[in-house]
Each structure stands twice: as C-alpha cells, then as structure tokens.
C-alpha cells in the first residue's frame, strides 16, 4: 500500500510554479499593496535625492555613472509616457484611462489570484502612484535615469516609478500568457 501511494505521489506534478501559485484574496491584496508601498517609497526617496542634488527642475546635463552609457539627466516631465501631452490638461486623460484599465484587470484577477499577477499589479500600482504624487504635488514628474549608446542614440529619461510600471506590464503579460497556455493544455 505504501509503495503504491509513493508511486502515485511521484507521478503527480511537483506543485504549481511560482507564477501559477494561487493564494487567497487577503494574501493577494497584501502582496500587491506592500510591493506598491515599497515602490512608492523608493521612487520618492530617489526623486528627493536627485532634486536635492540638482535643485528644482535642475540640470539636463548628463552626469555619467557607468561610463558614458548610464547616468543622470534631471528632467521635469510635464507630459505622460515618452513626454506626450506636455503642458496641457489632457495629460490626465491617458493617465486616468490607464489607471482605470489596470484597476479593472486587478479586480478581475482577485477572484483567482496568482503570485506573478499580484507582483505585476504591485509594481504597476506603485509606479503609477509615485508618478501621480509628483504630478499632483509638483505639476511634473521628476525623471533622472539616462541610458544611452551614444550622445544621439539614447532612451527617454525615466525614474524608478517608470521602470516599475514597465517591468510590471512585462510580468503581467507573461502571467496572462502563462495562464492562457495552462488553460489551453488543461482543456486539451
């Protein structure tokens, strides 16, 4: 009898992977909200340090940190992602649409929460709140991380909140793709 139960246990999958691990709604909410709070704190602390170093709406001059490819350039971004909708009240429209879409997806995910999804939502929520704090308090978002291959071939200047939103969206897409793949294999 014991040998049979050991054989059955060995044939069972080892358990859910991290991205498919389910947990209850209180754990899901706590995971996303604690991560969001950590992101907001990290974002606001780094922005305060840059502002203290360079002054309000400080220097757009490049300060190298890792050679000529990564450093700081302090930018006061009055627009949305990639500096779109600058200096217009329309800046709030894409922000509100994005926040509404993410909130809707997050509420839907809480019925069967997965760890990877909640980490993604925590990153997105923390990044969004960090940037909204800047926009409401200062009228612009403090951006300072400057990545470049050459002087002319460079990425947009960003901050901790922007990076969190980016990685959160990537993780969310991965989580939804894995959930769809798992759903497809279980029905086949």
C-alpha positions in Angstrom: 0.0 0.0 0.0 2.8 2.4 0.9 4.7 1.7 -2.3 1.5 2.4 -4.4 1.0 5.8 -2.7 4.6 6.7 -3.2 4.3 5.8 -6.9 1.2 8.0 -7.2 2.9 10.8 -5.4 5.9 10.5 -7.7 3.7 10.7 -10.8 2.0 13.9 -9.6 3.4 17.2 -10.6 5.8 18.8 -8.1 3.2 21.6 -7.5 2.3 24.9 -9.0 5.1 27.1 -10.3 5.6 30.5 -8.7 3.6 32.2 -11.5 0.7 29.8 -11.1 0.7 29.6 -7.3 -2.7 30.7 -6.0 -3.5 32.2 -2.7 -6.5 33.9 -1.1 -7.7 37.4 -1.7 -6.2 38.8 1.6 -2.8 37.5 0.6 -3.2 38.8 -2.9 -4.1 42.3 -1.7 -1.3 42.3 0.8 1.3 41.2 -1.7 0.3 43.9 -4.3 -0.2 46.7 -1.7 3.1 46.0 0.2 5.1 45.9 -3.0 3.3 49.1 -4.2 4.2 50.9 -1.0 7.9 49.8 -1.3 8.0 51.1 -4.9 6.4 54.5 -3.9 8.9 54.9 -1.1 11.9 54.0 -3.3 10.6 56.3 -6.0 10.0 59.3 -3.8 13.3 58.9 -1.9 15.3 58.7 -5.2 13.5 61.7 -6.6 14.1 63.7 -3.4 17.8 62.8 -3.6 18.1 63.9 -7.2 16.1 67.1 -6.5 18.3 67.9 -3.5 21.5 67.3 -5.6 20.4 69.2 -8.7 17.8 71.7 -7.4 14.2 72.0 -8.6 13.9 71.4 -12.3 17.6 71.0 -12.2 20.2 70.1 -14.8 19.5 68.3 -18.0 23.3 67.9 -18.4 24.4 64.3 -18.4 26.2 63.1 -15.3 27.9 59.8 -16.1 27.6 57.0 -13.5 28.6 53.9 -15.6 30.9 55.3 -18.2 29.2 57.3 -21.0 26.2 54.9 -21.3 24.3 55.3 -18.0 24.0 58.3 -15.7 21.7 61.1 -14.6 20.0 63.9 -16.5 17.4 65.7 -14.4 14.2 66.3 -16.5 10.9 67.8 -15.3 8.4 65.9 -17.5 5.1 67.7 -17.8 3.8 65.1 -20.2 2.8 61.4 -20.0 4.8 58.4 -21.1 7.6 59.4 -23.5 6.7 63.1 -22.8 3.5 63.1 -24.8 0.7 65.7 -24.0 3.2 68.1 -22.5 1.9 71.3 -20.8 -1.8 70.5 -21.4 -4.7 69.5 -19.1 -5.1 66.5 -21.4 -2.2 64.9 -19.6 -4.6 63.5 -17.1 -6.8 61.7 -19.7 -4.3 58.9 -20.7 -3.3 58.6 -17.0 -6.9 58.1 -15.9 -7.6 55.6 -18.7 -4.5 53.6 -17.9 -5.3 53.6 -14.2 -8.9 52.5 -14.9 -7.8 49.7 -17.1 -5.2 48.4 -14.6 -7.7 48.7 -11.7 -10.3 46.7 -13.7 -7.8 44.0 -14.5 -6.6 43.8 -10.9 -10.1 43.5 -9.5 -10.8 40.7 -12.0 -7.6 38.9 -11.0 -8.5 38.8 -7.4 -11.2 36.1 -8.0 -8.3 33.6 -8.7 -5.2 35.4 -7.7 -1.7 34.2 -8.8 1.5 35.4 -7.3 3.1 36.6 -10.5 0.0 38.7 -11.4 -0.1 40.3 -7.9 3.6 41.1 -8.1 3.0 42.7 -11.5 0.0 44.7 -10.2 2.0 45.8 -7.2 4.8 47.1 -9.5 2.3 48.9 -11.7 0.3 50.4 -8.9 3.4 51.6 -7.0 4.8 53.2 -10.2 1.6 54.9 -11.0 1.1 56.3 -7.5 4.7 57.5 -7.4 4.3 59.5 -10.6 0.8 60.8 -9.7 2.3 62.1 -6.4 4.8 64.1 -8.4 2.2 65.4 -10.9 -0.2 66.4 -8.2 2.5 67.9 -5.9 4.9 69.5 -8.5 2.9 69.7 -11.7 5.5 67.5 -13.4 7.2 64.1 -12.9 10.9 64.0 -11.9 12.8 61.8 -14.4 16.6 61.2 -14.0 17.9 57.9 -15.2 19.5 58.4 -18.6 20.6 55.4 -20.7 22.4 55.9 -24.0 24.6 54.1 -26.5 25.9 57.4 -28.0 25.1 61.1 -27.4 22.3 60.9 -30.1 21.2 57.2 -29.7 19.6 57.2 -26.3 16.4 56.2 -24.5 13.9 58.5 -22.8 15.0 59.7 -19.3 12.9 57.8 -16.7 12.6 57.1 -13.0 12.0 54.3 -10.5 8.2 54.5 -11.0 8.5 54.3 -14.8 10.8 51.3 -14.5 8.4 49.6 -12.1 5.5 50.2 -14.5 7.5 48.8 -17.4 8.5 45.6 -15.5 5.0 45.3 -14.1 3.5 45.3 -17.6 6.0 42.8 -18.8 5.3 40.5 -15.9 1.6 40.9 -16.3 1.8 40.0 -20.0 3.9 36.9 -19.0 1.4 35.9 -16.3 -1.6 36.2 -18.6 0.2 34.3 -21.3 1.2 31.5 -18.9 -2.4 31.4 -17.6 -3.8 31.1 -21.1 -1.2 28.4 -22.0 -2.0 26.4 -18.9 -5.8 26.8 -19.6 -5.2 25.6 -23.2 -3.2 22.5 -22.0 -5.7 21.6 -19.4 -8.6 21.6 -21.9 -6.7 19.6 -24.5 
